[in-house]
Amino acid sequence: GDSVTQMEGPVTLSEEAFLTINCTYTATGYPSLFWYVQYPGEGLQLLLKATKADDKGSNKGFEATYRKETTSFHLEKGSVQVSDSAVYFCALSGGSQGNLIFGKGTKLSVKP
Amino acid sequence: NAGVTQTPKFQVLKTGQSMTLQCAQDMNHNSMYWYRQDPGMGLRLIYYSASEGTTDKGEVPNGYNVSRLNKREFSLRLESAAPSQTSVYFCASSEAWGWNEQFFGPGTRLTVL
């Protein structure tokens, strides 16, 4: 079945460091891909999305490109801030039950 | 525009007790979902409602029931709570079933003793 694999955390960075969180997927068909962010004690918020190959999603300085040839959707940010500390989930759409299929999440901590 | 709302935010139950988690959305979405989030497991689908009047089982439906009360509301019921149901429960909605982004509520943190 469809699945998402993302890098294990936690990831700890200093402020202004470069961030990459790896995400790869297995899917039949042509899913849409998403990154969601969960701040402490809150629900999931959509961070960015891409609906077809070579699309780049971007928001709040975060970017991810839908790479069909490598089945990847890596999240990047050039300069992280303390306020970016959260859990990040990669997900794909088109599950057989209409659901999003999530990776296990990567916890990011940014130190001043 | 509140988006997706859930009640309660926190709940503690004893084994065998029952309760209903409430969810409502004000975005006129057709599809609604219940997920549970457990450490190291990501989110797993419990039940979903592709459209008003329909409900179907997800990946982990055992021990739960749902009701799509109307287009706005989708409730999740635990008839006889078990410690294995200790989790954070999220309701989500989307414009249509299958391919769209989903919007999530703030979650209900449930502990079963």
gemmi code that builds the backbone of each chain (N, CA, C; Angstrom):
import gemmi

chains = {
    "A": [
        ("GLY", (0.821, -1.207, 0.000), (0.000, 0.000, 0.000), (0.852, 1.252, 0.000)),
        ("ASP", (0.167, 2.377, -0.133), (0.879, 3.655, -0.124), (1.501, 3.912, 1.242)),
        ("SER", (2.632, 4.592, 1.245), (3.304, 4.881, 2.516), (4.197, 6.099, 2.385)),
        ("VAL", (4.531, 6.672, 3.539), (5.418, 7.828, 3.616), (6.496, 7.530, 4.646)),
        ("THR", (7.727, 7.812, 4.290), (8.844, 7.648, 5.212), (9.551, 8.984, 5.364)),
        ("GLN", (9.680, 9.440, 6.587), (10.400, 10.677, 6.811), (11.485, 10.457, 7.847)),
        ("MET", (12.465, 11.334, 7.827), (13.637, 11.139, 8.669), (13.228, 11.145, 10.136)),
        ("GLU", (13.947, 10.322, 10.897), (13.680, 10.227, 12.322), (14.190, 11.491, 12.994)),
        ("GLY", (13.499, 11.879, 14.035), (14.007, 12.996, 14.822), (14.508, 12.502, 16.167)),
        ("PRO", (14.657, 13.399, 17.107), (14.478, 14.836, 16.927), (15.652, 15.484, 16.200)),
        ("VAL", (15.366, 16.615, 15.599), (16.394, 17.417, 14.947), (16.576, 18.681, 15.771)),
        ("THR", (17.807, 18.971, 16.145), (18.107, 20.167, 16.927), (19.047, 21.049, 16.119)),
        ("LEU", (18.648, 22.304, 15.912), (19.435, 23.255, 15.136), (19.590, 24.555, 15.901)),
        ("SER", (20.610, 25.284, 15.561), (20.772, 26.644, 16.074), (20.010, 27.605, 15.167)),
        ("GLU", (19.571, 28.701, 15.745), (18.862, 29.724, 14.966), (19.701, 30.124, 13.760)),
        ("GLU", (19.022, 30.338, 12.638), (19.601, 30.736, 11.350), (20.283, 29.579, 10.614)),
        ("ALA", (20.253, 28.381, 11.140), (20.811, 27.229, 10.427), (19.882, 26.824, 9.284)),
        ("PHE", (20.450, 26.037, 8.357), (19.686, 25.512, 7.228), (18.994, 24.216, 7.653)),
        ("LEU", (17.741, 24.073, 7.237), (16.949, 22.900, 7.608), (16.626, 22.063, 6.385)),
        ("THR", (16.835, 20.760, 6.500), (16.272, 19.796, 5.548), (15.642, 18.671, 6.343)),
        ("ILE", (14.399, 18.349, 6.029), (13.744, 17.157, 6.567), (13.372, 16.290, 5.371)),
        ("ASN", (13.945, 15.098, 5.326), (13.730, 14.221, 4.181), (12.387, 13.497, 4.256)),
        ("CYS", (11.754, 13.368, 3.106), (10.509, 12.631, 2.989), (10.500, 11.882, 1.666)),
        ("THR", (10.266, 10.590, 1.706), (10.085, 9.798, 0.499), (8.763, 9.065, 0.595)),
        ("TYR", (8.220, 8.702, -0.546), (6.907, 8.084, -0.538), (6.847, 6.903, -1.502)),
        ("THR", (5.870, 6.055, -1.253), (5.517, 4.958, -2.161), (4.046, 5.104, -2.462)),
        ("ALA", (3.703, 5.175, -3.720), (2.291, 5.365, -4.067), (2.012, 4.829, -5.454)),
        ("THR", (0.813, 4.317, -5.621), (0.321, 4.019, -6.956), (-0.435, 5.265, -7.423)),
        ("GLY", (-0.392, 5.535, -8.671), (-1.069, 6.726, -9.157), (-0.245, 7.985, -8.912)),
        ("TYR", (-0.938, 9.108, -8.840), (-0.266, 10.404, -8.781), (-0.833, 11.219, -7.621)),
        ("PRO", (-0.318, 10.962, -6.429), (-0.891, 11.645, -5.263), (-0.493, 13.112, -5.205)),
        ("SER", (-1.237, 13.874, -4.420), (-0.766, 15.182, -3.980), (0.081, 14.976, -2.736)),
        ("LEU", (1.021, 15.883, -2.514), (1.928, 15.768, -1.373), (1.808, 17.003, -0.498)),
        ("PHE", (1.939, 16.805, 0.809), (1.713, 17.878, 1.776), (2.792, 17.843, 2.860)),
        ("TRP", (3.055, 19.009, 3.412), (3.738, 19.119, 4.690), (2.799, 19.827, 5.658)),
        ("TYR", (2.590, 19.182, 6.808), (1.817, 19.775, 7.893), (2.765, 20.058, 9.054)),
        ("VAL", (2.407, 21.065, 9.858), (3.182, 21.409, 11.037), (2.269, 21.386, 12.256)),
        ("GLN", (2.806, 20.852, 13.350), (2.048, 20.797, 14.606), (2.864, 21.484, 15.683)),
        ("TYR", (2.390, 22.643, 16.132), (3.042, 23.352, 17.236), (2.590, 22.720, 18.551)),
        ("PRO", (3.369, 22.857, 19.593), (3.046, 22.192, 20.868), (1.624, 22.484, 21.324)),
        ("GLY", (0.887, 21.416, 21.620), (-0.457, 21.549, 22.160), (-1.513, 21.935, 21.147)),
        ("GLU", (-1.161, 21.944, 19.869), (-2.123, 22.377, 18.847), (-2.395, 21.269, 17.837)),
        ("GLY", (-3.353, 21.523, 16.962), (-3.649, 20.601, 15.874), (-2.686, 20.792, 14.723)),
        ("LEU", (-2.910, 20.045, 13.648), (-2.041, 20.136, 12.480), (-2.487, 21.282, 11.579)),
        ("GLN", (-1.511, 22.000, 11.065), (-1.784, 23.078, 10.117), (-1.077, 22.757, 8.807)),
        ("LEU", (-1.755, 22.998, 7.712), (-1.108, 22.796, 6.424), (-0.008, 23.828, 6.241)),
        ("LEU", (1.192, 23.365, 5.935), (2.319, 24.269, 5.718), (2.484, 24.561, 4.224)),
        ("LEU", (2.495, 23.514, 3.407), (2.592, 23.694, 1.970), (2.153, 22.416, 1.273)),
        ("LYS", (1.912, 22.535, -0.032), (1.480, 21.360, -0.781), (1.971, 21.442, -2.216)),
        ("ALA", (1.965, 20.288, -2.894), (2.276, 20.220, -4.318), (1.396, 19.143, -4.922)),
        ("THR", (0.804, 19.422, -6.048), (-0.191, 18.513, -6.608), (0.296, 17.710, -7.798)),
        ("LYS", (1.435, 18.069, -8.372), (1.938, 17.277, -9.484), (3.458, 17.367, -9.543)),
        ("ALA", (4.035, 16.455, -10.326), (5.487, 16.358, -10.421), (6.107, 17.694, -10.826)),
        ("ASP", (7.225, 18.012, -10.164), (8.024, 19.220, -10.393), (7.410, 20.484, -9.795)),
        ("ASP", (6.217, 20.380, -9.214), (5.638, 21.514, -8.500), (6.490, 21.812, -7.284)),
        ("LYS", (6.613, 23.090, -6.960), (7.267, 23.501, -5.725), (6.222, 24.177, -4.848)),
        ("GLY", (6.053, 23.656, -3.640), (5.207, 24.311, -2.652), (6.083, 25.186, -1.776)),
        ("SER", (5.536, 26.331, -1.357), (6.315, 27.216, -0.492), (5.389, 28.001, 0.420)),
        ("ASN", (5.893, 28.314, 1.611), (5.118, 29.075, 2.587), (6.028, 29.407, 3.759)),
        ("LYS", (5.983, 30.624, 4.239), (6.719, 31.068, 5.437), (8.210, 30.756, 5.346)),
        ("GLY", (8.775, 30.769, 4.161), (10.198, 30.492, 3.991), (10.523, 29.029, 3.805)),
        ("PHE", (9.549, 28.144, 3.974), (9.727, 26.714, 3.744), (9.424, 26.394, 2.281)),
        ("GLU", (10.162, 25.404, 1.752), (9.935, 24.961, 0.375), (10.049, 23.448, 0.292)),
        ("ALA", (9.339, 22.875, -0.684), (9.488, 21.451, -0.979), (9.108, 21.243, -2.437)),
        ("THR", (9.870, 20.398, -3.133), (9.613, 20.134, -4.548), (9.216, 18.679, -4.735)),
        ("TYR", (8.153, 18.470, -5.476), (7.600, 17.144, -5.779), (8.493, 16.497, -6.837)),
        ("ARG", (9.284, 15.511, -6.440), (10.215, 14.827, -7.333), (9.714, 13.420, -7.604)),
        ("LYS", (9.138, 13.220, -8.769), (8.580, 11.906, -9.082), (9.695, 10.885, -9.331)),
        ("GLU", (10.789, 11.337, -9.933), (11.846, 10.388, -10.293), (12.521, 9.792, -9.054)),
        ("THR", (12.545, 10.558, -7.956), (13.145, 10.050, -6.715), (12.087, 9.788, -5.640)),
        ("THR", (10.831, 9.916, -6.004), (9.683, 9.786, -5.072), (9.975, 10.491, -3.753)),
        ("SER", (10.301, 11.782, -3.854), (10.678, 12.530, -2.665), (9.966, 13.873, -2.606)),
        ("PHE", (9.908, 14.427, -1.394), (9.274, 15.729, -1.157), (9.946, 16.317, 0.085)),
        ("HIS", (11.209, 16.624, -0.031), (12.012, 17.077, 1.110), (11.666, 18.509, 1.479)),
        ("LEU", (11.565, 18.771, 2.774), (11.243, 20.108, 3.279), (12.548, 20.851, 3.574)),
        ("GLU", (12.632, 22.114, 3.132), (13.835, 22.918, 3.355), (13.466, 24.317, 3.811)),
        ("LYS", (14.370, 24.887, 4.609), (14.257, 26.297, 4.961), (15.665, 26.836, 5.139)),
        ("GLY", (15.916, 27.985, 4.591), (17.276, 28.523, 4.569), (17.777, 29.005, 5.910)),
        ("SER", (16.887, 29.479, 6.775), (17.316, 30.074, 8.034), (16.187, 29.889, 9.054)),
        ("VAL", (16.355, 28.916, 9.932), (15.271, 28.614, 10.874), (15.287, 29.582, 12.045)),
        ("GLN", (14.107, 29.725, 12.641), (13.936, 30.565, 13.819), (13.438, 29.711, 14.979)),
        ("VAL", (13.586, 30.249, 16.187), (13.093, 29.523, 17.364), (11.615, 29.187, 17.217)),
        ("SER", (10.871, 30.086, 16.601), (9.430, 29.893, 16.436), (9.083, 28.760, 15.468)),
        ("ASP", (10.070, 28.220, 14.767), (9.832, 27.075, 13.879), (9.848, 25.744, 14.630)),
        ("SER", (10.162, 25.766, 15.900), (10.181, 24.544, 16.706), (8.795, 23.923, 16.717)),
        ("ALA", (8.691, 22.697, 16.241), (7.404, 22.037, 16.073), (7.663, 20.617, 15.570)),
        ("VAL", (6.571, 19.871, 15.362), (6.659, 18.567, 14.708), (6.157, 18.726, 13.281)),
        ("TYR", (6.902, 18.206, 12.336), (6.578, 18.327, 10.917), (6.192, 16.952, 10.359)),
        ("PHE", (5.065, 16.927, 9.656), (4.556, 15.683, 9.081), (4.488, 15.808, 7.568)),
        ("CYS", (5.044, 14.820, 6.901), (4.875, 14.685, 5.465), (3.668, 13.783, 5.218)),
        ("ALA", (2.878, 14.072, 4.190), (1.683, 13.274, 3.930), (1.385, 13.236, 2.445)),
        ("LEU", (0.688, 12.178, 2.040), (0.223, 12.105, 0.660), (-1.265, 11.811, 0.652)),
        ("SER", (-1.912, 12.235, -0.403), (-3.353, 12.044, -0.538), (-3.628, 10.827, -1.399)),
        ("GLY", (-4.894, 10.507, -1.480), (-5.278, 9.435, -2.376), (-5.239, 8.074, -1.751)),
        ("GLY", (-5.224, 8.007, -0.404), (-5.371, 6.721, 0.241), (-6.688, 6.075, -0.172)),
        ("SER", (-6.753, 4.778, -0.080), (-7.936, 4.054, -0.563), (-9.204, 4.456, 0.181)),
        ("GLN", (-9.054, 5.050, 1.363), (-10.207, 5.490, 2.132), (-10.327, 7.008, 2.123)),
        ("GLY", (-9.744, 7.638, 1.132), (-9.847, 9.087, 1.007), (-9.010, 9.837, 2.013)),
        ("ASN", (-8.215, 9.089, 2.767), (-7.479, 9.740, 3.839), (-6.128, 10.228, 3.362)),
        ("LEU", (-5.531, 11.068, 4.184), (-4.131, 11.385, 4.025), (-3.326, 10.273, 4.697)),
        ("ILE", (-2.210, 9.914, 4.080), (-1.295, 8.945, 4.675), (-0.102, 9.725, 5.187)),
        ("PHE", (0.143, 9.611, 6.490), (1.146, 10.430, 7.152), (2.429, 9.658, 7.425)),
        ("GLY", (3.542, 10.389, 7.392), (4.756, 9.887, 7.993), (4.640, 9.993, 9.506)),
        ("LYS", (5.650, 9.515, 10.200), (5.584, 9.452, 11.662), (5.898, 10.782, 12.322)),
        ("GLY", (6.329, 11.760, 11.554), (6.613, 13.077, 12.122), (8.070, 13.239, 12.498)),
        ("THR", (8.559, 14.462, 12.374), (9.923, 14.809, 12.760), (9.858, 16.020, 13.670)),
        ("LYS", (10.374, 15.841, 14.881), (10.363, 16.953, 15.839), (11.580, 17.826, 15.621)),
        ("LEU", (11.353, 19.118, 15.441), (12.417, 20.091, 15.247), (12.490, 21.001, 16.462)),
        ("SER", (13.663, 21.135, 17.018), (13.910, 22.107, 18.086), (14.979, 23.077, 17.604)),
        ("VAL", (14.680, 24.372, 17.705), (15.627, 25.404, 17.290), (16.054, 26.177, 18.525)),
        ("LYS", (17.367, 26.210, 18.757), (17.926, 26.881, 19.938), (18.417, 28.268, 19.569)),
        ("PRO", (18.228, 29.237, 20.488), (18.691, 30.605, 20.206), (20.219, 30.676, 20.140)),
    ],
    "B": [
        ("ASN", (-15.144, 32.796, 11.345), (-14.921, 31.502, 10.695), (-14.002, 30.657, 11.564)),
        ("ALA", (-14.591, 29.699, 12.320), (-13.816, 28.962, 13.307), (-13.055, 27.795, 12.697)),
        ("GLY", (-13.413, 27.344, 11.494), (-12.741, 26.187, 10.905), (-13.326, 24.906, 11.464)),
        ("VAL", (-12.446, 24.068, 12.031), (-12.866, 22.798, 12.636), (-12.737, 22.926, 14.149)),
        ("THR", (-13.825, 22.676, 14.863), (-13.802, 22.754, 16.316), (-14.074, 21.375, 16.901)),
        ("GLN", (-13.480, 21.104, 18.056), (-13.634, 19.819, 18.734), (-13.882, 20.064, 20.219)),
        ("THR", (-14.743, 19.234, 20.789), (-14.941, 19.249, 22.236), (-15.035, 17.826, 22.732)),
        ("PRO", (-14.538, 17.539, 23.942), (-13.778, 18.446, 24.797), (-12.313, 18.520, 24.366)),
        ("LYS", (-11.523, 19.335, 25.018), (-10.087, 19.403, 24.751), (-9.341, 18.301, 25.496)),
        ("PHE", (-9.786, 17.998, 26.684), (-9.155, 16.970, 27.506), (-10.248, 16.118, 28.141)),
        ("GLN", (-9.938, 14.841, 28.355), (-10.892, 13.965, 29.023), (-10.139, 12.810, 29.666)),
        ("VAL", (-10.542, 12.465, 30.887), (-10.019, 11.282, 31.555), (-11.194, 10.351, 31.824)),
        ("LEU", (-11.059, 9.108, 31.406), (-12.099, 8.101, 31.601), (-11.538, 6.924, 32.377)),
        ("LYS", (-12.439, 6.197, 33.000), (-12.061, 4.905, 33.575), (-12.398, 3.807, 32.570)),
        ("THR", (-11.676, 2.721, 32.629), (-11.946, 1.589, 31.741), (-13.414, 1.194, 31.826)),
        ("GLY", (-14.033, 1.052, 30.654), (-15.429, 0.657, 30.586), (-16.407, 1.809, 30.440)),
        ("GLN", (-15.974, 3.028, 30.717), (-16.866, 4.169, 30.556), (-17.039, 4.498, 29.080)),
        ("SER", (-18.087, 5.231, 28.787), (-18.340, 5.641, 27.408), (-18.271, 7.151, 27.306)),
        ("MET", (-18.019, 7.620, 26.093), (-18.061, 9.052, 25.855), (-18.143, 9.319, 24.355)),
        ("THR", (-18.552, 10.541, 24.026), (-18.653, 10.974, 22.639), (-17.797, 12.207, 22.440)),
        ("LEU", (-16.955, 12.164, 21.419), (-16.170, 13.322, 21.013), (-16.934, 14.037, 19.894)),
        ("GLN", (-17.030, 15.345, 20.048), (-17.798, 16.123, 19.089), (-16.873, 16.877, 18.136)),
        ("CYS", (-17.314, 17.015, 16.906), (-16.556, 17.754, 15.894), (-17.537, 18.508, 15.016)),
        ("ALA", (-17.207, 19.758, 14.701), (-18.030, 20.548, 13.785), (-17.122, 21.391, 12.900)),
        ("GLN", (-17.559, 21.581, 11.645), (-16.812, 22.451, 10.724), (-17.783, 23.431, 10.070)),
        ("ASP", (-17.258, 24.629, 9.822), (-18.106, 25.680, 9.242), (-17.618, 26.101, 7.859)),
        ("MET", (-16.957, 25.194, 7.162), (-16.393, 25.504, 5.843), (-17.219, 24.898, 4.709)),
        ("ASN", (-18.373, 24.337, 5.047), (-19.249, 23.704, 4.058), (-18.561, 22.538, 3.346)),
        ("HIS", (-17.679, 21.847, 4.075), (-16.971, 20.712, 3.485), (-17.867, 19.482, 3.427)),
        ("ASN", (-17.636, 18.667, 2.418), (-18.433, 17.461, 2.255), (-17.895, 16.289, 3.070)),
        ("SER", (-16.574, 16.196, 3.218), (-15.964, 15.017, 3.813), (-15.365, 15.340, 5.181)),
        ("MET", (-15.508, 14.376, 6.086), (-14.963, 14.540, 7.427), (-14.299, 13.255, 7.871)),
        ("TYR", (-13.333, 13.376, 8.795), (-12.465, 12.259, 9.167), (-12.163, 12.306, 10.662)),
        ("TRP", (-11.950, 11.135, 11.235), (-11.419, 11.029, 12.585), (-10.092, 10.260, 12.529)),
        ("TYR", (-9.061, 10.868, 13.133), (-7.742, 10.248, 13.242), (-7.371, 10.125, 14.715)),
        ("ARG", (-6.484, 9.193, 15.006), (-5.836, 9.170, 16.302), (-4.334, 9.308, 16.101)),
        ("GLN", (-3.712, 9.988, 17.062), (-2.273, 10.230, 16.995), (-1.608, 9.610, 18.207)),
        ("ASP", (-0.712, 8.687, 17.966), (0.032, 8.027, 19.029), (1.521, 8.248, 18.809)),
        ("PRO", (2.291, 8.318, 19.884), (3.734, 8.595, 19.759), (4.410, 7.621, 18.797)),
        ("GLY", (5.183, 8.165, 17.856), (5.934, 7.327, 16.927), (5.098, 6.651, 15.862)),
        ("MET", (3.792, 6.969, 15.814), (2.915, 6.264, 14.864), (2.333, 7.197, 13.801)),
        ("GLY", (2.568, 8.478, 13.919), (1.900, 9.382, 12.996), (0.412, 9.412, 13.299)),
        ("LEU", (-0.380, 9.741, 12.283), (-1.839, 9.768, 12.439), (-2.433, 8.580, 11.696)),
        ("ARG", (-3.402, 7.935, 12.324), (-4.077, 6.799, 11.695), (-5.572, 7.068, 11.633)),
        ("LEU", (-6.164, 6.696, 10.508), (-7.570, 6.975, 10.262), (-8.459, 5.986, 10.999)),
        ("ILE", (-9.432, 6.495, 11.747), (-10.357, 5.642, 12.485), (-11.619, 5.399, 11.657)),
        ("TYR", (-12.297, 6.465, 11.304), (-13.499, 6.438, 10.481), (-13.513, 7.681, 9.612)),
        ("TYR", (-14.286, 7.609, 8.553), (-14.467, 8.781, 7.727), (-15.895, 8.832, 7.198)),
        ("SER", (-16.252, 10.031, 6.729), (-17.553, 10.251, 6.103), (-17.295, 11.004, 4.808)),
        ("ALA", (-17.404, 10.311, 3.710), (-17.114, 10.923, 2.411), (-18.119, 12.026, 2.075)),
        ("SER", (-19.354, 11.845, 2.510), (-20.386, 12.854, 2.275), (-21.460, 12.671, 3.333)),
        ("GLU", (-22.313, 13.675, 3.461), (-23.390, 13.611, 4.444), (-24.213, 12.348, 4.208)),
        ("GLY", (-24.464, 11.604, 5.277), (-25.271, 10.396, 5.163), (-24.475, 9.127, 4.977)),
        ("THR", (-23.146, 9.244, 4.841), (-22.321, 8.042, 4.681), (-21.201, 8.033, 5.708)),
        ("THR", (-20.871, 6.837, 6.193), (-19.696, 6.662, 7.047), (-19.036, 5.337, 6.690)),
        ("ASP", (-17.716, 5.280, 6.866), (-16.988, 4.054, 6.554), (-15.813, 3.887, 7.496)),
        ("LYS", (-15.392, 2.638, 7.662), (-14.270, 2.330, 8.543), (-12.951, 2.724, 7.902)),
        ("GLY", (-12.041, 3.138, 8.777), (-10.690, 3.421, 8.356), (-9.756, 2.311, 8.756)),
        ("GLU", (-8.527, 2.682, 9.076), (-7.473, 1.705, 9.377), (-7.661, 1.051, 10.745)),
        ("VAL", (-8.151, 1.821, 11.733), (-8.217, 1.312, 13.106), (-9.593, 1.575, 13.715)),
        ("PRO", (-10.677, 0.942, 13.217), (-12.025, 1.282, 13.679), (-12.498, 0.553, 14.937)),
        ("ASN", (-11.796, -0.503, 15.348), (-12.311, -1.329, 16.441), (-12.438, -0.544, 17.733)),
        ("GLY", (-13.612, -0.655, 18.371), (-13.867, 0.023, 19.635), (-14.491, 1.396, 19.483)),
        ("TYR", (-14.767, 1.792, 18.247), (-15.323, 3.121, 17.975), (-16.573, 3.027, 17.102)),
        ("ASN", (-17.430, 4.035, 17.240), (-18.526, 4.233, 16.312), (-18.610, 5.714, 15.978)),
        ("VAL", (-19.225, 6.018, 14.847), (-19.348, 7.418, 14.440), (-20.760, 7.716, 13.987)),
        ("SER", (-21.063, 9.015, 13.989), (-22.342, 9.496, 13.456), (-22.084, 10.780, 12.687)),
        ("ARG", (-22.541, 10.804, 11.435), (-22.516, 12.076, 10.687), (-23.891, 12.687, 10.890)),
        ("LEU", (-23.968, 13.616, 11.836), (-25.248, 14.151, 12.286), (-25.894, 15.031, 11.217)),
        ("ASN", (-25.078, 15.769, 10.516), (-25.501, 16.636, 9.415), (-24.240, 17.005, 8.660)),
        ("LYS", (-24.319, 17.947, 7.741), (-23.126, 18.244, 6.951), (-22.005, 18.829, 7.826)),
        ("ARG", (-22.360, 19.502, 8.893), (-21.375, 20.192, 9.717), (-20.739, 19.309, 10.780)),
        ("GLU", (-21.487, 18.322, 11.290), (-21.064, 17.657, 12.510), (-20.781, 16.167, 12.323)),
        ("PHE", (-19.714, 15.693, 12.990), (-19.284, 14.304, 12.854), (-18.751, 13.878, 14.210)),
        ("SER", (-19.463, 12.971, 14.889), (-19.076, 12.614, 16.246), (-18.445, 11.223, 16.286)),
        ("LEU", (-17.605, 11.024, 17.280), (-16.911, 9.747, 17.491), (-17.265, 9.230, 18.875)),
        ("ARG", (-17.732, 7.989, 18.959), (-18.162, 7.442, 20.243), (-17.305, 6.249, 20.638)),
        ("LEU", (-16.903, 6.266, 21.904), (-16.251, 5.116, 22.514), (-17.280, 4.482, 23.431)),
        ("GLU", (-17.718, 3.283, 23.130), (-18.790, 2.650, 23.902), (-18.281, 2.099, 25.232)),
        ("SER", (-17.089, 1.538, 25.251), (-16.514, 0.949, 26.458), (-15.003, 1.174, 26.389)),
        ("ALA", (-14.572, 2.284, 26.985), (-13.191, 2.713, 26.798), (-12.196, 1.713, 27.374)),
        ("ALA", (-11.066, 1.594, 26.692), (-9.966, 0.728, 27.107), (-8.683, 1.543, 27.158)),
        ("PRO", (-7.727, 1.147, 27.998), (-6.455, 1.897, 28.071), (-5.765, 2.058, 26.717)),
        ("SER", (-5.955, 1.095, 25.804), (-5.340, 1.186, 24.478), (-5.909, 2.339, 23.654)),
        ("GLN", (-7.002, 2.924, 24.120), (-7.599, 4.064, 23.413), (-7.087, 5.406, 23.942)),
        ("THR", (-6.179, 5.362, 24.870), (-5.495, 6.583, 25.295), (-4.727, 7.144, 24.105)),
        ("SER", (-5.048, 8.364, 23.724), (-4.487, 8.919, 22.502), (-4.914, 10.377, 22.371)),
        ("VAL", (-4.439, 11.017, 21.323), (-4.950, 12.328, 20.933), (-5.780, 12.127, 19.673)),
        ("TYR", (-7.002, 12.625, 19.700), (-7.942, 12.415, 18.601), (-8.126, 13.715, 17.826)),
        ("PHE", (-7.988, 13.610, 16.522), (-8.150, 14.769, 15.650), (-9.287, 14.531, 14.668)),
        ("CYS", (-10.107, 15.525, 14.533), (-11.117, 15.570, 13.489), (-10.591, 16.427, 12.346)),
        ("ALA", (-10.914, 16.072, 11.137), (-10.487, 16.845, 9.967), (-11.626, 16.898, 8.956)),
        ("SER", (-11.545, 17.874, 8.080), (-12.541, 17.964, 7.005), (-11.854, 18.357, 5.711)),
        ("SER", (-12.495, 18.033, 4.607), (-11.983, 18.440, 3.299), (-13.155, 18.719, 2.378)),
        ("GLU", (-12.869, 19.504, 1.361), (-13.921, 19.925, 0.434), (-14.573, 18.712, -0.232)),
        ("ALA", (-13.748, 17.757, -0.619), (-14.251, 16.545, -1.253), (-13.399, 15.379, -0.812)),
        ("TRP", (-13.919, 14.193, -1.020), (-13.227, 12.972, -0.602), (-12.060, 12.692, -1.514)),
        ("GLY", (-10.941, 12.320, -0.909), (-9.856, 11.692, -1.659), (-8.609, 12.506, -1.858)),
        ("TRP", (-8.663, 13.610, -2.564), (-7.435, 14.198, -3.055), (-7.111, 15.569, -2.473)),
        ("ASN", (-8.048, 16.112, -1.759), (-7.868, 17.481, -1.308), (-7.096, 17.564, -0.001)),
        ("GLU", (-6.586, 18.753, 0.261), (-6.002, 18.980, 1.557), (-7.083, 18.882, 2.620)),
        ("GLN", (-6.652, 18.527, 3.818), (-7.576, 18.402, 4.936), (-7.249, 19.455, 5.987)),
        ("PHE", (-8.286, 19.914, 6.665), (-8.157, 20.925, 7.703), (-8.467, 20.264, 9.037)),
        ("PHE", (-7.612, 20.493, 10.008), (-7.686, 19.777, 11.271), (-8.189, 20.641, 12.412)),
        ("GLY", (-8.894, 19.993, 13.340), (-9.262, 20.620, 14.590), (-8.106, 20.595, 15.574)),
        ("PRO", (-8.299, 21.190, 16.758), (-7.217, 21.303, 17.743), (-6.928, 20.021, 18.509)),
        ("GLY", (-7.818, 19.035, 18.413), (-7.565, 17.751, 19.058), (-8.223, 17.604, 20.417)),
        ("THR", (-8.452, 16.335, 20.781), (-8.921, 15.959, 22.120), (-7.905, 14.984, 22.695)),
        ("ARG", (-7.372, 15.338, 23.851), (-6.411, 14.448, 24.522), (-7.171, 13.576, 25.499)),
        ("LEU", (-7.234, 12.269, 25.215), (-8.018, 11.325, 26.017), (-7.087, 10.378, 26.752)),
        ("THR", (-7.334, 10.244, 28.055), (-6.616, 9.268, 28.874), (-7.632, 8.295, 29.457)),
        ("VAL", (-7.359, 6.995, 29.274), (-8.221, 5.959, 29.839), (-7.430, 5.208, 30.900)),
        ("LEU", (-7.935, 5.259, 32.123), (-7.214, 4.641, 33.250), (-7.653, 3.213, 33.492)),
    ],
}
model = gemmi.Model(1)
for chain_id, residues in chains.items():
    chain = gemmi.Chain(chain_id)
    for i, (resn, *xyz) in enumerate(residues, 1):
        res = gemmi.Residue()
        res.name, res.seqid = resn, gemmi.SeqId(i, " ")
        for name, pos in zip(("N", "CA", "C"), xyz):
            atom = gemmi.Atom()
            atom.name, atom.element = name, gemmi.Element(name[0])
            atom.pos, atom.b_iso = gemmi.Position(*pos), 0.0
            res.add_atom(atom)
        chain.add_residue(res)
    model.add_chain(chain)
structure = gemmi.Structure()
structure.add_model(model)
structure.setup_entities()
